Amino acid sequence: AAWAAYIVRWVSAYIRQGIPIWAITPQNEPENNATWEACLFTPQEAVAFLGDHLGPKMREAHRDILIFVFDHNKDHLYAWANATFRNPKAAQYASGIAFHWYAGDGFEAIQNVHRDFPRALLLASEATYERWRWSDRATLEKGEWSFGEGYAHDIIGDLIAGSIGWIDWNLLLDENGGPNHVNNVCDASIMADVNKGKLYKHPQYYYIGHFSRFLLPGSTLMKTDVFPTPSYHGDAERPYGTCTGEDGLQSTSFMRPDGFIATIVLNCGEDTINFKIREGRRAAKASIPPHAIQTYLFESTIFGTSRPSPFRASSADHVFRARPFVGVNLGGWLLLEDWMWSQEMSSKGIPDEYTLTLAYGGPSDPRAIELIEAHWETFVTERDLDQLRDFGFTHVRVPIGYWLVDYDAADGFVDGGERYLFRLLGWLRKRGMRAVLDLHALPGAQTAYQSFTGRKSSLAGFFRDPSHFERGKRAMRRLAGLILYYESNPSTAGVVLGMELVNEPDWNYWDTTPGIRQLYETMVPELRRVLPARRYAIFLNFMDAPRVEGARWLAAMRIRDRDSFENVVYDAHIYHSYGDDNKQGAGQWHGDMDACKTCCRDPLTLAQLVEAKLPIVIGEYSLNTGFAGNPDFYLSFMADQLSAWSNIPGTVGSFFWNFHILRKPGSWYKEMSLLELLTPRGPIPPISKFNVTSLCPGRDLTLCPRYDPMTVMPSDDCVWQPAVPPIIPADAVAEVAPAARFGRPRTW
């Protein structure tokens, strides 16, 4: 316990000095009784130390810092992984396992761990050469060429086997291979002659550069077949870092987030190798000299010639088609809400997914797992998607909770939703549909008293607790990484249009610390390094009323940081309920008021966005007015709204809320359950039947009331102005009177 407390204090001290810590290992080389600083652990001792002491203390003090176990040679990698990740207490704290190269290639060991423990991150954490392995040709100025080859050989093998990265032992050493106090002097990528004040770059520096320069952050490994070529199959293990002609042509490829493929090719042999790179339906002849490394960079066509890249299309908003898309939310599926599953939740007094899971025994209880997985399996089906596509819905917005990408059983949610998301994206790709992945729930709740946060809270804890705030940012990073994985997989490539950082955050926290503005200004540039603007949109939800402050800020950021904020879309949610119920007539419903709101008021609530030329998405809307509707009204209301979303300048698309509600027959929320509203079950025909060539065609917009765009609120009433008959010459009255009856505008 004391040693664990010391490690936590050590981490805290670094952070106080402004040095961020990404991850730690509990002990370097725990099996090595070395002459330098060392501490021996058996796998069982290390598991107990992590599970009982270090893990709990680190989670309490530094929740976002990863812990990698082992940190020693590959020959014992599997045994340590097996001991750690099959122990429930230790496994919950272990993010992954680190390893060194000093026992030889060991690529199969990495593959086996990756296969049996797929949630564990694998990290090559140390490699170097001792100076005694220099050949007669090596010098301080030039180094040893074979060392660069050995590095590249190990990096390629480790990455293919499943490692997420590769770390050199030392970037810089002095001319004696130090500083060092036990005389195990080493070589390094850069050597310094302290007496002469000179730096020398050794071959390792340039070989590493082929990976660090061309494999951008967020790049995803692709399967690369190299044939026919020999590979080393010697009976005895070679010294670590060995690469010769027996290894043949070696290669790995990565899909970069900008849509390009980077293929790295290595030849450690004595002869030139002629080869052909084939990708999709095209191929190119190439040649690599002896003892050389090459990188080829080219645009991918595997997923179709229309695959976006930053070097195609000049339109700033080319991610979107010219005509706004018509989409729908898939809410209540991977993130449960009480009112959307009334029989299982609201009718039983269960307010959120956390409480539902707890009622069935908790996230590890077979009853809870069976209930939630059955819902994931059946709530969204291929038949549903077929019906939506046939009616003209081309996009879906998928609300998810942070635990889908950053799972911790202590949060109280069932794990496993991601595989259903993957299945959905495959279904969408088959139908030519696209998706936005929406972080609908963040740790601690981004707003109070809402079921969609996963666990209702009386406070917006996400903005009040820095640990929640940091974990939410981590979830955003992991969602971005997951999107890149989907892009690299042929069955899901091209489907995800972008991601939304947070749904409906409490606007009271716009300018706090932590706050919404701080979140957006920090995470958008960071995510843009992974999700380039020419391929992905980032959606930001603003809840200010009137819509002035958020619009001004986003417009300013698009000027101040153009590269990061290109294709960052303002998400507006527009409901005629939830505070915008009809007020006129002592609580009685008036269909004309909703028509007035849609055609006259709602466009003006977005006027500041239009003036700033912001891309806009209507992330949520419905046919709900807070009062019971009827089929004729549903049809006219849908027509008005679709015409508005099609004609408000800058609007890229819209998402109806929701595709389906699990409601009791005859109960509320039919007007938010799209599949019940589509013909033949309901009155709404295919999208192609609606006239969206202008705003609210058939309505006399000269009768709209006047609003101030700077002050109009999304909850303001709207009443059509009475018509004023024109002055008509007396001798023409008989002819024009039948056409001059000004009453209510005609409805659909």
C-alpha positions in Angstrom: 0.0 0.0 0.0 2.8 2.4 0.8 4.6 1.7 -2.5 1.3 2.3 -4.4 0.8 5.6 -2.5 4.4 6.6 -3.4 3.8 5.9 -7.2 0.6 8.0 -7.1 2.5 10.9 -5.4 5.2 10.6 -8.0 2.7 11.0 -10.8 1.0 13.9 -9.0 4.3 15.7 -8.7 5.0 15.5 -12.4 1.6 16.8 -13.2 2.0 19.7 -10.8 5.1 20.7 -12.8 3.0 20.8 -16.0 4.3 17.4 -17.3 1.3 15.4 -18.5 1.4 11.6 -17.9 -0.4 9.4 -20.4 0.4 6.0 -18.9 2.6 4.2 -16.4 4.0 0.7 -15.9 4.2 -0.4 -12.2 7.7 -1.8 -12.6 10.3 -2.0 -15.4 11.4 -5.6 -16.2 9.9 -7.2 -13.1 11.7 -10.5 -13.8 15.2 -9.0 -14.1 17.4 -9.0 -10.9 19.5 -6.2 -12.5 22.5 -4.3 -11.3 20.6 -1.1 -11.8 17.4 0.0 -10.1 15.1 -3.0 -10.0 12.3 -4.7 -8.1 11.3 -8.3 -8.7 7.6 -9.4 -9.1 6.1 -12.7 -10.0 2.9 -12.5 -12.1 0.8 -13.3 -9.1 2.5 -10.7 -6.9 2.1 -8.1 -9.6 -1.6 -8.9 -10.1 -2.2 -8.6 -6.3 -0.3 -5.3 -6.2 -2.4 -3.8 -9.0 -5.8 -5.2 -8.0 -5.5 -4.4 -4.2 -3.3 -1.3 -4.1 -2.1 0.6 -7.1 -5.2 0.3 -9.2 -7.7 1.7 -6.7 -5.3 4.5 -5.6 -4.6 5.5 -9.2 -8.2 5.5 -10.2 -9.1 7.7 -7.2 -6.3 10.2 -7.9 -5.7 10.0 -11.7 -8.5 8.2 -13.4 -7.5 9.0 -16.9 -3.9 7.7 -16.7 -3.5 4.2 -18.3 -1.7 1.4 -16.6 0.3 -1.1 -18.6 1.4 -4.3 -16.9 4.6 -6.4 -17.3 7.0 -4.2 -19.3 9.5 -7.0 -19.9 10.5 -9.5 -22.7 8.1 -11.0 -25.2 8.9 -14.6 -24.3 6.9 -14.3 -21.1 4.3 -11.9 -22.5 1.4 -14.4 -22.7 1.9 -15.7 -19.1 1.7 -12.2 -17.7 -1.3 -11.3 -19.8 -3.1 -14.4 -18.8 -2.5 -13.8 -15.1 -3.6 -10.2 -15.3 -6.6 -10.2 -17.7 -8.2 -13.3 -16.2 -8.1 -11.8 -12.8 -11.3 -9.6 -12.5 -9.9 -7.4 -9.8 -6.6 -6.6 -11.6 -8.1 -6.5 -15.1 -10.4 -3.6 -14.3 -7.3 -1.4 -13.7 -5.0 -2.7 -16.5 -5.4 -0.9 -19.8 -2.8 -3.0 -21.5 0.5 -4.8 -21.4 3.9 -3.5 -22.4 6.9 -5.5 -23.6 10.6 -5.3 -24.6 12.4 -6.9 -27.5 15.4 -8.4 -25.8 14.2 -12.0 -26.2 14.0 -11.9 -30.0 11.2 -11.3 -32.5 8.4 -12.8 -30.4 5.7 -11.7 -32.8 3.6 -14.8 -32.3 3.4 -14.0 -28.6 2.0 -10.6 -29.3 -0.6 -12.1 -31.8 -1.7 -14.6 -29.2 -2.3 -12.0 -26.5 -4.1 -9.8 -29.1 -6.3 -12.8 -30.0 -7.2 -13.9 -26.5 -7.4 -10.5 -24.8 -8.6 -8.1 -27.5 -9.5 -5.3 -25.1 -5.9 -5.1 -23.9 -3.7 -2.5 -25.5 -0.3 -3.8 -26.5 2.7 -1.5 -26.5 6.3 -2.1 -27.5 7.9 0.0 -24.8 11.6 -0.6 -25.1 14.3 -1.5 -27.7 17.9 -0.6 -28.1 21.3 -2.0 -29.1 24.4 -2.2 -26.8 27.5 -0.6 -28.2 29.3 -3.9 -28.3 27.2 -5.0 -31.3 28.8 -2.3 -33.5 30.6 -3.8 -36.5 34.1 -2.7 -37.5 32.5 -0.2 -39.9 30.5 1.6 -37.3 31.6 5.0 -36.0 30.2 7.6 -33.7 29.4 9.9 -36.6 27.7 7.3 -38.8 26.5 4.6 -36.5 25.6 1.0 -37.5 23.4 0.6 -40.6 22.0 -2.8 -39.5 20.6 -1.2 -36.3 18.2 0.8 -38.4 17.1 -2.3 -40.3 16.6 -4.1 -37.0 14.4 -1.4 -35.7 12.2 -1.3 -38.8 12.0 -5.1 -38.8 10.7 -5.1 -35.2 8.4 -2.2 -35.7 6.7 -3.8 -38.7 6.4 -7.1 -36.9 5.1 -5.6 -33.7 2.5 -3.4 -35.4 1.2 -6.3 -37.6 0.9 -8.5 -34.5 -1.2 -5.9 -32.7 1.0 -3.3 -31.0 -0.5 0.3 -30.8 2.9 1.9 -30.9 6.7 1.4 -30.5 9.1 3.3 -28.2 12.9 3.6 -28.6 14.9 3.2 -25.3 16.7 6.5 -25.7 16.4 9.3 -28.2 19.7 10.9 -27.3 22.9 9.6 -25.6 26.4 11.1 -25.3 29.5 9.8 -27.1 30.1 7.2 -24.4 26.6 5.8 -24.6 25.6 7.5 -21.3 24.9 9.0 -18.9 25.2 5.6 -17.3 26.4 4.3 -13.9 26.6 0.5 -14.5 28.5 0.5 -17.8 25.8 -1.1 -20.0 26.4 1.5 -22.7 24.0 1.7 -25.6 23.6 3.2 -29.0 20.8 5.7 -29.8 19.0 7.3 -32.7 20.9 10.5 -32.0 24.4 10.6 -30.4 25.9 13.7 -28.9 29.7 14.5 -28.9 29.5 16.7 -25.8 33.1 17.8 -26.1 32.7 18.9 -29.7 29.1 20.2 -29.3 27.9 18.1 -32.2 24.9 15.8 -32.8 25.0 12.8 -35.0 21.9 11.1 -36.4 22.3 7.3 -36.7 20.4 5.1 -39.1 17.8 4.3 -36.5 16.7 7.9 -36.7 15.9 7.7 -40.4 14.3 4.3 -40.2 12.0 5.4 -37.4 11.1 8.4 -39.5 9.4 6.3 -42.1 6.8 5.3 -39.4 6.6 8.5 -37.3 6.3 10.8 -40.4 3.9 8.8 -42.6 1.8 7.0 -40.0 -0.4 9.9 -38.8 -2.1 9.8 -35.4 -5.3 7.8 -35.8 -4.0 5.7 -38.7 -5.4 2.2 -38.8 -3.6 -1.1 -39.6 -4.6 -2.8 -42.9 -4.1 -6.4 -43.8 -1.1 -6.6 -46.1 -0.2 -9.8 -48.0 3.4 -10.1 -49.3 3.9 -13.0 -51.7 5.8 -14.8 -52.9 8.7 -14.0 -50.5 10.8 -15.9 -48.0 10.6 -15.3 -44.3 12.9 -16.4 -41.5 12.2 -19.9 -40.2 15.4 -20.7 -38.4 15.5 -23.4 -35.8 17.1 -21.2 -33.1 16.1 -17.8 -31.9 18.2 -15.1 -33.4 19.7 -12.2 -31.4 17.1 -9.5 -30.9 17.0 -6.9 -33.7 18.3 -9.2 -36.4 17.2 -8.7 -40.0 18.8 -10.3 -43.0 17.9 -11.5 -46.5 16.3 -14.5 -45.0 13.4 -12.2 -43.9 12.6 -11.4 -47.6 10.4 -8.4 -48.5 8.7 -7.1 -45.4 5.8 -4.6 -45.5 2.9 -3.1 -43.6 0.2 -0.7 -44.6 -2.0 1.8 -42.7 -5.1 3.7 -43.6 -4.5 7.3 -42.6 -7.3 9.6 -41.4 -6.9 11.8 -44.5 -7.9 8.9 -46.8 -4.4 8.0 -47.9 -2.7 4.6 -47.5 0.9 4.5 -46.3 2.7 1.3 -47.3 6.2 0.8 -45.8 8.5 -1.7 -47.5 11.8 -3.1 -46.0 14.6 -5.1 -47.6 17.4 -6.3 -45.3 18.9 -8.5 -48.0 21.9 -8.2 -50.3 19.9 -8.0 -53.6 17.5 -5.6 -55.2 13.9 -6.8 -55.0 11.4 -6.0 -57.8 7.8 -6.1 -56.7 4.3 -4.9 -57.5 2.0 -3.0 -55.1 -1.6 -3.9 -55.7 -4.6 -2.1 -54.2 -8.1 -2.7 -55.3 -8.1 -3.0 -59.1 -4.9 -1.1 -59.7 -1.2 -2.0 -59.4 2.2 -0.3 -59.7 5.6 -1.8 -60.4 8.3 -0.9 -57.8 11.8 -1.8 -56.8 13.7 -1.6 -53.5 17.5 -1.7 -53.4 19.5 -3.8 -50.9 19.4 -2.7 -47.3 16.8 -0.1 -47.8 13.4 1.1 -46.6 10.7 2.9 -48.6 7.3 4.4 -48.0 4.6 4.6 -50.6 1.7 7.1 -50.2 -1.4 6.9 -52.3 -5.1 7.5 -52.3 -7.3 4.5 -51.6 -9.8 3.1 -54.0 -10.7 0.0 -52.0 -13.9 1.5 -50.9 -14.9 3.1 -54.2 -13.6 5.9 -56.3 -15.8 8.4 -54.5 -13.9 8.0 -51.3 -13.3 11.5 -49.9 -9.8 12.8 -49.2 -8.4 16.3 -48.4 -7.1 16.6 -52.0 -10.5 16.2 -53.6 -13.4 18.8 -53.8 -13.0 22.5 -53.3 -16.3 23.2 -51.6 -15.9 24.1 -47.9 -19.0 22.0 -47.1 -18.4 19.3 -49.6 -18.9 16.6 -47.0 -22.6 17.3 -47.6 -24.6 17.0 -50.8 -26.1 20.2 -52.3 -29.6 19.3 -51.2 -30.1 18.9 -47.4 -30.3 15.3 -46.4 -33.4 13.9 -44.5 -32.4 11.7 -41.6 -33.8 10.1 -38.4 -32.5 9.4 -34.9 -32.0 5.9 -33.7 -32.6 6.9 -30.1 -33.6 4.6 -27.2 -31.4 1.8 -28.6 -27.8 1.8 -27.4 -28.8 4.5 -24.8 -32.1 3.9 -23.0 -34.6 6.6 -22.0 -37.4 5.9 -19.6 -40.2 7.3 -21.7 -39.1 5.5 -24.8 -39.4 2.0 -23.2 -42.4 2.7 -21.0 -43.4 -0.9 -20.2 -39.9 -1.8 -18.8 -39.0 1.6 -17.4 -41.3 4.6 -16.8 -44.3 2.5 -15.9 -42.2 0.8 -13.2 -40.8 4.0 -11.9 -37.3 3.3 -13.4 -35.8 6.7 -14.5 -32.8 5.7 -16.5 -30.6 2.9 -17.9 -28.4 2.8 -14.8 -31.4 2.1 -12.5 -32.8 -0.4 -14.9 -29.5 -2.3 -14.9 -29.3 -2.2 -11.2 -32.9 -3.5 -10.9 -31.7 -6.6 -12.8 -28.7 -7.2 -10.6 -26.1 -4.9 -12.0 -23.9 -4.9 -15.2 -22.4 -8.4 -14.6 -25.7 -10.1 -13.7 -26.8 -12.5 -16.4 -30.4 -11.2 -16.1 -29.3 -7.6 -16.9 -27.1 -8.7 -19.7 -29.9 -10.8 -21.2 -32.4 -8.0 -21.0 -30.2 -5.3 -22.5 -28.7 -7.5 -25.2 -32.2 -8.6 -26.2 -33.2 -5.0 -26.7 -30.0 -4.2 -28.7 -30.8 -7.3 -30.9 -34.4 -6.4 -31.7 -35.0 -2.7 -31.4 -33.3 -1.8 -34.7 -33.7 -4.2 -37.5 -32.8 -4.4 -41.2 -36.5 -4.3 -42.0 -36.7 -0.9 -40.2 -33.8 0.4 -42.2 -35.3 -0.8 -45.5 -38.6 1.0 -44.7 -36.7 4.2 -43.7 -34.6 4.1 -46.9 -37.6 3.4 -49.1 -39.3 6.5 -47.7 -36.3 8.6 -48.5 -34.4 8.8 -45.2 -30.7 8.6 -46.1 -29.0 9.4 -42.8 -29.2 8.3 -39.2 -28.0 9.9 -36.0 -27.0 7.2 -33.4 -27.1 8.4 -29.7 -24.6 6.5 -27.6 -23.3 6.7 -24.0 -19.7 7.3 -23.1 -19.5 3.8 -21.7 -19.8 2.3 -25.1 -16.2 3.5 -25.9 -14.8 3.9 -22.4 -16.2 1.0 -20.5 -15.9 0.6 -16.7 -18.2 -1.8 -14.9 -18.2 0.5 -11.9 -20.3 3.0 -13.9 -23.2 0.4 -13.7 -23.9 -0.2 -17.4 -23.9 -3.5 -19.4 -21.0 -3.8 -21.8 -21.1 -4.9 -25.4 -23.1 -2.3 -27.3 -20.3 -1.6 -29.8 -20.7 -4.9 -31.7 -24.3 -3.9 -32.4 -23.2 -0.5 -33.6 -20.7 -2.2 -35.9 -23.5 -4.4 -37.2 -25.7 -1.4 -37.8 -23.0 0.4 -39.9 -22.6 -2.7 -42.0 -26.3 -2.7 -42.7 -26.2 1.0 -43.5 -23.4 0.5 -46.0 -25.4 -2.1 -47.9 -28.2 0.4 -48.2 -26.1 3.4 -49.1 -27.0 5.2 -45.9 -24.7 7.3 -43.6 -24.5 7.9 -39.9 -23.5 10.5 -37.3 -22.3 9.0 -34.0 -23.6 11.2 -31.1 -22.2 11.2 -27.6 -25.6 11.6 -26.0 -24.5 10.9 -22.5 -21.3 12.0 -20.7 -19.8 11.1 -17.3 -21.6 12.7 -14.4 -24.4 14.0 -16.7 -24.0 17.1 -19.0 -27.4 18.4 -17.9 -29.6 17.7 -14.9 -32.7 15.6 -14.5 -32.5 13.9 -17.9 -32.9 10.2 -18.6 -30.8 10.5 -21.8 -27.6 11.1 -19.6 -27.8 7.4 -18.7 -28.0 8.2 -15.0 -30.2 11.1 -13.9 -28.5 13.6 -11.7 -29.7 16.7 -9.9 -26.6 18.5 -11.2 -24.7 18.7 -14.4 -21.8 16.8 -12.8 -19.8 16.6 -16.1 -19.0 20.3 -15.8 -18.7 20.4 -12.0 -16.2 17.5 -11.5 -12.9 17.8 -13.4 -12.5 14.0 -13.4 -15.8 13.6 -15.2 -14.8 16.3 -17.7 -11.4 14.7 -18.5 -13.0 11.3 -18.8 -15.6 12.7 -21.2 -12.8 14.1 -23.3 -11.2 10.7 -23.3 -14.4 9.2 -24.6 -14.4 11.6 -27.4 -10.9 10.6 -28.4 -11.8 7.0 -28.2 -14.9 7.5 -30.3 -12.8 9.2 -33.0 -10.4 6.3 -32.9 -13.4 3.9 -33.3 -14.6 5.9 -36.3 -11.2 5.4 -38.0 -11.4 1.7 -37.3 -14.8 1.6 -39.0 -13.3 3.5 -41.9 -10.5 1.0 -42.3 -12.9 -2.0 -42.4 -14.4 -2.7 -45.8 -17.8 -3.7 -44.4 -18.2 -0.3 -42.6 -16.1 2.1 -44.6 -17.6 5.3 -45.8 -20.7 5.2 -43.5 -19.8 7.4 -40.6 -20.2 11.1 -41.6 -18.9 12.5 -38.4 -19.4 12.7 -34.6 -21.2 14.9 -32.1 -19.3 15.8 -29.0 -22.3 16.2 -26.6 -26.0 16.3 -26.6 -27.9 19.2 -25.1 -25.3 20.4 -22.6 -26.6 22.8 -19.8 -26.1 26.3 -21.2 -25.4 27.6 -17.7 -22.0 26.1 -18.1 -21.1 27.8 -21.4 -18.3 30.0 -19.9 -17.4 28.1 -16.8 -14.2 26.1 -16.1 -14.7 23.3 -17.0 -17.4 24.4 -19.4 -18.9 24.0 -22.9 -16.8 26.6 -24.5 -13.6 25.2 -23.0 -14.6 21.7 -24.2 -15.3 22.8 -27.7 -12.2 25.0 -28.1 -10.0 22.1 -26.7 -11.5 19.1 -28.4 -12.3 20.3 -31.9 -8.7 21.1 -32.8 -7.5 17.8 -31.1 -10.1 15.7 -33.0 -9.3 17.4 -36.2 -5.8 15.9 -36.1 -7.5 12.5 -36.3 -10.7 13.3 -38.2 -9.8 15.7 -41.1 -12.3 18.3 -42.1 -12.3 17.2 -45.8 -13.7 13.8 -44.7 -15.6 14.2 -41.4 -18.0 16.7 -39.9 -17.9 17.6 -36.2 -21.3 18.5 -34.7 -21.6 20.9 -31.8 -24.9 21.3 -30.0 -25.8 24.8 -28.6 -28.7 25.3 -26.2 -28.7 29.1 -25.9 -31.9 31.1 -26.4 -32.0 33.3 -28.3 -29.4 31.6 -30.6 -26.9 34.5 -30.5 -23.9 33.7 -28.3 -23.1 30.2 -29.7 -23.5 31.4 -33.3 -21.1 34.4 -32.7 -18.5 32.1 -31.1 -18.6 29.5 -33.8 -18.4 32.2 -36.5 -15.3 33.6 -34.8 -13.7 30.2 -34.4 -14.1 29.5 -38.1 -12.1 32.7 -38.8 -9.5 32.2 -36.0 -8.8 28.5 -36.6 -10.1 27.8 -40.1 -8.4 24.4 -40.5 -9.9 23.0 -37.3 -13.4 24.5 -37.6 -14.0 23.8 -41.3 -17.1 21.5 -41.5 -17.9 22.0 -37.8 -21.7 22.1 -37.8 -24.1 24.0 -35.5 -26.7 21.5 -34.2 -30.0 23.1 -33.4 -32.9 21.1 -31.8 -36.3 22.5 -32.6 -39.3 21.2 -30.8 -42.8 22.7 -30.4 -43.0 21.1 -27.0 -40.7 20.9 -23.9 -41.4 24.5 -23.0 -42.8 25.5 -26.4 -46.3 24.0 -26.0 -49.1 26.2 -27.4 -50.1 28.8 -24.8 -52.9 30.5 -26.6 -56.4 29.7 -25.5 -55.9 28.5 -21.9 -53.9 25.4 -22.9 -55.9 24.4 -25.9 -54.2 23.2 -29.0 -54.2 25.2 -32.2 -52.7 23.6 -35.3 -52.3 26.9 -37.0 -50.0 28.1 -34.3 -47.5 25.3 -35.1 -47.7 26.1 -38.7 -47.0 29.7 -37.8 -44.0 28.7 -35.7 -42.5 26.6 -38.4 -43.0 29.0 -41.3 -42.5 32.3 -39.5 -40.8 32.0 -36.2 -38.4 29.0 -36.4 -36.4 30.4 -39.4 -35.9 33.6 -37.5 -34.5 31.8 -34.5 -31.8 30.6 -36.8 -31.2 34.0 -38.4 -27.9 34.6 -36.6 -26.6 31.3 -37.9 -27.6 32.1 -41.4 -26.1 35.6 -41.3 -22.8 34.1 -40.1 -22.9 31.5 -42.9 -22.7 28.6 -40.5 -23.5 25.1 -41.6 -26.6 24.0 -39.7 -28.1 20.7 -38.9 -31.5 20.2 -37.3 -30.3 17.4 -35.0 -33.8 16.8 -33.5 -37.4 17.7 -34.3 -40.7 15.9 -34.2 -44.4 16.2 -34.6 -44.9 16.5 -30.9 -46.7 19.7 -29.8 -47.5 18.8 -26.2 -51.1 18.0 -27.3 -52.7 15.1 -29.0 -52.5 15.5 -32.8 -54.4 14.0 -35.7 -53.4 12.5 -39.0 -54.2 15.6 -41.1 -52.1 17.7 -38.8 -49.2 15.3 -38.8 -49.1 15.5 -42.5 -49.2 19.3 -42.7 -46.7 19.7 -39.8 -44.2 17.3 -41.4 -44.6 19.1 -44.8 -44.0 22.5 -43.2 -40.9 21.4 -41.3 -39.3 19.6 -44.2 -39.8 22.6 -46.4 -38.1 24.8 -43.7 -35.1 22.5 -43.3 -34.7 22.5 -47.1 -34.8 26.3 -47.5 -33.1 27.8 -44.5 -29.7 28.8 -46.0 -26.8 26.7 -44.7 -28.9 23.8 -43.5 -27.1 20.6 -44.4 -29.7 18.2 -43.2 -32.1 17.1 -40.4 -32.8 14.2 -38.1 -36.4 13.4 -37.0 -36.7 12.3 -33.4 -37.3 9.3 -33.3 -37.5 6.3 -35.6 -39.5 4.3 -33.1 -40.9 4.5 -29.5 -41.7 1.4 -27.4 -45.0 2.9 -26.1 -48.2 1.4 -24.8 -50.9 1.2 -27.4 -52.9 4.4 -27.4 -50.5 6.3 -25.2 -48.4 9.4 -25.9 -45.5 9.8 -28.2 -46.9 8.4 -31.4 -46.0 11.8 -32.9 -42.4 11.0 -32.2 -42.5 7.4 -33.5 -41.7 7.7 -37.2 -42.3 4.1 -38.3 -45.9 4.4 -36.9 -46.4 7.6 -38.9 -45.3 6.3 -42.3 -47.9 4.9 -44.7 -49.7 2.6 -44.7 -49.7 2.7 -40.8 -49.8 6.5 -40.8 -50.4 9.6 -43.0 -46.9 10.4 -44.0 -46.0 9.5 -47.6 -42.4 9.1 -49.0 -40.2 12.1 -48.9 -40.4 12.5 -52.7 -44.1 13.4 -52.4 -43.4 16.5 -50.4 -43.1 19.9 -52.0 -39.9 21.5 -50.5 -39.1 23.9 -53.4 -39.9 26.8 -51.1 -40.6 27.6 -47.5 -44.1 26.4 -46.6 -45.6 26.4 -50.1 -49.3 27.1 -50.1 -49.1 29.4 -47.0 -49.3 33.2 -47.2 -46.1 34.2 -45.5 -47.0 37.9 -45.7 -49.3 37.1 -42.7 -46.4 36.1 -40.5 -46.0 38.2 -37.3 -42.8 40.3 -36.9 -40.0 39.1 -34.7 -36.6 40.6 -33.8 -34.0 38.0 -34.8 -31.8 39.1 -31.9 -34.4 38.4 -29.3 -36.8 35.8 -30.7 -37.0 32.8 -28.4 -37.8 29.2 -29.4 -40.7 29.3 -27.0 -42.4 32.5 -28.3 -46.0 32.1 -29.4 -46.8 32.6 -33.1 -50.2 33.8 -34.4 -51.0 34.5 -38.1 -51.9 38.1 -38.7 -55.4 38.8 -40.0 -55.6 39.4 -43.7 -56.3 42.9 -45.0 -58.5 42.8 -48.2 -57.1 44.8 -51.0 -58.8 48.0 -52.3 -60.9 46.8 -55.3 -62.6 49.1 -57.9 -66.4 48.9 -57.5 -67.0 47.7 -61.0 -64.7 44.8 -60.4 -66.2 43.5 -57.2 -68.5 41.0 -58.7 -65.7 39.3 -60.6 -63.0 39.1 -57.9 -65.0 38.7 -54.7 -65.0 34.8 -54.8 -61.2 34.8 -54.9 -60.8 37.5 -52.2 -62.1 35.6 -49.2 -59.2 35.9 -46.8 -59.6 33.6 -43.9 -57.1 31.0 -42.6 -54.3 30.0 -45.0 -55.0 26.7 -46.6 -53.6 23.6 -44.8 -52.2 20.4 -46.2 
